[in-house]
């Protein structure tokens, strides 16, 4: 198939692009490189630099694309609170431009990179796709709005769409890994301490109702996540919008993550306890039973593999 990957110079988009190429597909990456990296685009993919609003229609027009995999987005929760207009404009506005370009060019399928932030603070865990969506920040709200828009384009225009709601993505795939200018993810920040780039890692709260008092989160290897996109691509059904959670189904605590990082790196990683952050739920774990039963996907790599691959990638940089 001929596929357009928006945001394919970013962390997850570049991994999925590599997996698509390995599966024999033709890949075109559309990215404005505002947060992505040109050298992350895998060899064999063609890079078009530009925004969705300015470029998607030209790229898709008359070029015979079979589907779009949509990763391009602003994704910093804190920034979204400070600049909500930016997130509505870039996430929802540019996605609307992409969907219109798909409609005009009769591109029939889209797989969308959604997020667990659409659920907000859950009433129970593991979180199901049928649970209420109550995002607590503009980032999650803008992603939920795109999910809703996809459902409307499926109903009104016959596009087949799948939204994949991720939890905590980690690890690396070959030369594709995390390189965020502003790094908010736990594992790379812990590994930066091991590399000597930071003095210590902060543990925000140790009095949660969890086995060791620190927050539990659901981690998934980026390569496992990538495989799910290929399955979702095949599962796109004209006129229907489907939603699947992606997670391991198990939670790892902050202290467990730090301990695994110490084990993998063989280095001392000082940890300092800080007060809780407002709005941090004690447990966020996904149920991925739906995608396992309907698409046959299951996570294959554990936390140690995520840390090991991320550590190898960071040292290679």
C-alpha positions as CSV (number, residue, x, y, z in Angstrom):
1,X,0.0,0.0,0.0
2,X,1.0,3.6,-0.5
3,X,0.8,5.3,2.9
4,X,1.1,8.8,4.3
5,X,2.6,9.1,7.8
6,X,2.0,12.5,9.4
7,X,4.5,13.2,12.1
8,X,6.8,10.5,10.8
9,X,9.9,12.3,11.9
10,X,8.8,12.0,15.6
11,X,9.4,9.2,18.1
12,X,6.4,6.9,17.5
13,X,5.8,8.0,13.9
14,X,9.4,7.1,12.8
15,X,9.1,3.7,14.5
16,X,5.8,2.9,12.7
17,X,7.3,4.2,9.4
18,X,10.2,1.8,9.8
19,X,7.8,-1.1,10.5
20,X,5.6,-0.2,7.5
21,X,8.7,-0.2,5.2
22,X,9.8,-3.6,6.6
23,X,6.3,-4.9,5.7
24,X,6.7,-3.8,2.1
25,X,4.6,-0.7,2.0
26,X,5.5,2.6,0.3
27,X,5.8,5.4,2.9
28,X,5.7,9.1,2.5
29,X,6.3,11.1,5.7
30,X,4.8,14.6,6.1
31,X,6.3,16.5,9.0
32,X,7.1,20.2,9.6
33,X,10.1,19.1,11.8
34,X,9.1,21.5,14.6
35,X,9.7,18.7,17.1
36,X,10.7,15.8,14.8
37,X,14.1,15.0,13.4
38,X,15.0,14.6,9.7
39,X,17.5,11.9,10.5
40,X,14.8,9.9,12.3
41,X,12.9,9.3,9.1
42,X,13.8,5.8,8.1
43,X,15.7,5.1,4.9
44,X,13.3,4.3,2.1
45,X,10.6,6.8,3.2
46,X,10.2,10.0,1.3
47,X,10.1,13.1,3.5
48,X,7.8,16.1,2.6
49,X,8.4,19.0,4.9
50,X,5.3,21.1,5.7
51,X,2.2,21.5,7.9
52,X,-1.0,19.5,7.4
53,X,-3.0,22.7,6.8
54,X,-0.6,23.9,4.1
55,X,0.6,20.7,2.5
56,X,-1.7,17.7,3.1
57,X,-4.1,18.5,0.2
58,X,-1.2,18.8,-2.3
59,X,0.5,15.6,-1.1
60,X,-2.7,13.5,-1.1
61,X,-4.2,15.0,-4.3
62,X,-4.1,12.6,-7.2
63,X,-1.3,10.5,-5.8
64,X,-3.2,7.3,-5.1
65,X,-2.7,6.9,-1.4
66,X,-4.4,4.0,0.3
67,X,-4.4,5.2,3.9
68,X,-3.0,7.8,6.4
69,X,-1.4,7.1,9.7
70,X,-1.7,10.3,11.7
71,X,0.8,11.1,14.5
72,X,1.4,14.8,14.0
73,X,0.4,16.7,17.1
74,X,1.4,18.9,20.0
75,X,1.6,16.6,23.1
76,X,2.9,18.4,26.2
77,X,0.2,18.5,28.9
78,X,1.7,21.5,30.7
79,X,2.1,23.5,27.6
80,X,-1.5,22.8,26.6
81,X,-2.7,24.3,29.9
82,X,-0.6,27.4,29.3
83,X,-1.5,27.7,25.6
84,X,-4.8,26.0,24.9
85,X,-5.4,27.9,21.7
86,X,-2.2,26.5,20.2
87,X,-3.4,22.9,21.0
88,X,-6.8,23.4,19.5
89,X,-5.3,25.0,16.4
90,X,-2.5,22.5,15.8
91,X,-4.3,19.3,17.0
92,X,-7.9,19.7,16.0
93,X,-7.5,22.4,13.3
94,X,-4.7,20.6,11.4
95,X,-6.5,17.3,11.7
96,X,-9.6,18.8,10.2
97,X,-7.5,20.0,7.2
98,X,-6.1,16.5,6.9
99,X,-9.5,14.8,6.9
100,X,-10.8,17.3,4.3
101,X,-7.8,16.5,2.1
102,X,-8.5,12.8,2.5
103,X,-12.2,13.3,1.7
104,X,-11.5,15.3,-1.4
105,X,-8.8,12.8,-2.6
106,X,-10.9,9.8,-1.7
107,X,-8.3,8.3,0.7
108,X,-10.4,5.6,2.4
109,X,-8.6,4.8,5.7
110,X,-6.9,6.5,8.7
111,X,-5.2,5.2,11.9
112,X,-5.1,7.9,14.5
113,X,-2.6,8.3,17.4
114,X,-5.0,9.1,20.2
115,X,-4.2,9.0,23.9
116,X,-5.3,7.8,27.4
117,X,-5.5,11.5,28.3
118,X,-9.0,11.4,26.8
119,X,-10.2,9.5,29.9
120,X,-8.9,12.0,32.4
121,X,-9.0,10.7,36.0
122,X,-10.6,7.2,35.8
123,X,-13.2,6.0,38.2
124,X,-11.8,2.5,38.1
125,X,-9.0,0.4,36.6
126,X,-8.2,-1.2,34.3
127,X,-9.6,1.5,31.9
128,X,-12.0,0.2,29.3
129,X,-12.8,1.8,25.9
130,X,-16.4,2.2,27.2
131,X,-15.4,4.2,30.2
132,X,-16.3,7.9,30.4
133,X,-14.1,10.4,28.6
134,X,-13.4,13.4,30.8
135,X,-10.1,14.9,29.8
136,X,-8.5,17.3,32.4
137,X,-6.4,19.3,30.1
138,X,-6.6,20.9,26.6
139,X,-4.2,18.2,25.2
140,X,-6.5,15.4,26.1
141,X,-9.6,17.4,25.1
142,X,-8.2,18.2,21.6
143,X,-7.4,14.5,21.0
144,X,-10.9,13.5,22.1
145,X,-12.3,16.1,19.7
146,X,-10.4,14.5,16.9
147,X,-11.8,11.1,17.9
148,X,-15.3,12.6,17.6
149,X,-14.5,14.2,14.3
150,X,-13.2,10.9,12.9
151,X,-16.5,9.2,13.9
152,X,-18.4,11.9,12.0
153,X,-16.2,11.6,8.9
154,X,-16.8,7.8,9.0
155,X,-20.5,8.2,9.3
156,X,-21.0,11.0,6.8
157,X,-18.2,10.3,4.3
158,X,-17.5,6.6,4.6
159,X,-13.9,6.9,5.8
160,X,-12.7,3.9,7.8
161,X,-11.0,5.1,11.0
162,X,-9.2,3.5,14.0
163,X,-8.1,5.5,17.0
164,X,-5.5,3.9,19.2
165,X,-5.4,5.3,22.8
166,X,-1.9,4.9,24.2
167,X,-0.7,4.9,27.7
168,X,3.0,5.2,28.5
169,X,5.2,4.4,25.5
170,X,8.9,3.6,26.0
171,X,11.9,1.9,24.5
172,X,13.5,2.3,21.1
173,X,13.6,0.5,17.8
174,X,17.0,0.5,16.2
175,X,18.0,4.1,15.5
176,X,14.5,5.4,16.3
177,X,14.0,6.5,19.9
178,X,13.0,9.4,22.1
179,X,14.6,12.7,21.4
180,X,12.2,15.3,22.9
181,X,13.5,18.9,23.4
182,X,11.3,19.0,26.5
183,X,11.4,15.5,28.0
184,X,8.5,14.7,30.3
185,X,8.6,10.8,30.2
186,X,9.9,9.0,33.2
187,X,12.2,6.4,31.7
188,X,14.4,8.7,29.5
189,X,14.6,11.1,32.4
190,X,15.8,8.4,34.8
191,X,18.3,7.2,32.2
192,X,19.7,10.8,31.8
193,X,20.7,10.5,35.5
194,X,22.6,7.3,34.7
195,X,24.3,9.2,31.8
196,X,25.3,12.0,34.2
197,X,23.1,14.6,32.4
198,X,20.9,15.1,35.5
199,X,21.8,14.9,39.2
200,X,18.8,12.9,40.4
201,X,15.3,11.8,39.5
202,X,12.3,13.2,41.3
203,X,9.7,10.9,42.8
204,X,6.5,12.9,43.1
205,X,4.8,11.4,46.1
206,X,5.4,8.2,48.1
207,X,2.1,8.0,50.0
208,X,-0.2,6.7,47.3
209,X,-2.4,3.7,48.0
210,X,-0.1,1.4,46.0
211,X,2.2,-1.4,47.1
212,X,5.3,0.9,47.4
213,X,3.5,4.2,47.8
214,X,4.4,5.6,44.3
215,X,2.2,6.0,41.3
216,X,1.5,3.0,39.1
217,X,1.5,3.5,35.3
218,X,1.0,1.2,32.3
219,X,4.1,1.0,30.0
220,X,4.2,-0.3,26.5
221,X,7.2,-0.9,24.2
222,X,7.2,1.4,21.1
223,X,7.8,-1.6,18.8
224,X,4.7,-3.4,20.3
225,X,2.8,-0.2,19.8
226,X,4.0,0.0,16.2
227,X,2.8,-3.5,15.4
228,X,-0.7,-2.5,16.6
229,X,-0.8,0.2,14.0
230,X,-0.2,-2.3,11.2
231,X,-3.0,-4.4,12.5
232,X,-5.3,-1.4,12.9
233,X,-4.6,-0.4,9.3
234,X,-5.9,-3.8,8.1
235,X,-8.9,-3.4,10.5
236,X,-10.1,-0.1,9.1
237,X,-13.7,-0.6,7.8
238,X,-15.4,1.9,5.5
239,X,-18.0,3.9,7.4
240,X,-16.9,2.9,10.8
241,X,-14.7,4.4,13.6
242,X,-13.2,2.1,16.1
243,X,-11.3,2.8,19.3
244,X,-8.8,0.5,21.0
245,X,-6.7,1.0,24.1
246,X,-3.0,0.0,23.9
247,X,-1.3,-0.9,27.1
248,X,0.3,-3.9,28.9
249,X,-2.6,-4.4,31.3
250,X,-0.2,-4.2,34.2
251,X,1.1,-1.3,36.2
252,X,4.7,-0.6,37.2
253,X,5.4,1.9,40.0
254,X,7.8,4.8,39.8
255,X,10.2,3.0,42.2
256,X,10.0,-0.2,40.1
257,X,11.0,1.8,37.0
258,X,14.0,3.4,38.8
259,X,15.1,0.0,40.1
260,X,15.0,-1.6,36.6
261,X,17.0,1.4,35.2
262,X,19.6,0.8,37.9
263,X,19.7,-2.9,37.0
264,X,20.0,-2.4,33.3
265,X,22.6,0.4,33.5
266,X,24.6,-0.9,36.4
267,X,24.8,2.6,37.7
268,X,23.7,4.4,40.8
269,X,20.6,6.6,40.2
270,X,19.9,8.9,43.1
271,X,16.1,9.5,43.7
272,X,14.6,12.4,45.6
273,X,11.1,12.4,47.0
274,X,9.1,15.5,46.2
275,X,5.5,16.4,47.0
276,X,2.7,15.0,44.9
277,X,1.8,16.7,41.7
278,X,-1.8,18.0,41.6
279,X,-4.1,15.7,39.5
280,X,-1.8,12.7,39.5
281,X,-4.0,9.6,39.9
282,X,-2.5,6.7,41.9
283,X,-3.1,4.1,39.2
284,X,-3.5,4.4,35.4
285,X,-3.7,1.0,33.8
286,X,-5.4,0.0,30.5
287,X,-7.4,-2.9,29.5
288,X,-6.2,-4.0,26.1
289,X,-8.6,-7.0,25.9
290,X,-10.6,-5.5,23.1
291,X,-7.6,-5.2,20.7
292,X,-6.3,-8.6,21.8
293,X,-9.6,-10.3,21.1
294,X,-10.5,-8.5,17.9
295,X,-7.2,-7.9,16.2
296,X,-5.0,-10.5,17.8
297,X,-2.5,-8.0,19.2
298,X,-0.7,-8.5,22.5
299,X,2.4,-6.9,24.1
300,X,5.6,-8.9,23.8
301,X,8.3,-6.8,25.5
302,X,8.5,-6.2,29.2
303,X,9.7,-3.2,31.2
304,X,13.3,-4.5,31.2
305,X,13.3,-4.7,27.4
306,X,11.9,-1.1,27.2
307,X,14.7,0.2,29.5
308,X,17.4,-1.8,27.8
309,X,16.4,-0.6,24.3
310,X,16.1,3.0,25.4
311,X,19.5,2.8,27.2
312,X,21.2,1.4,24.0
313,X,19.6,4.2,22.0
314,X,20.6,7.0,24.3
315,X,24.2,5.8,24.6
316,X,24.4,5.7,20.7
317,X,23.5,9.3,20.6
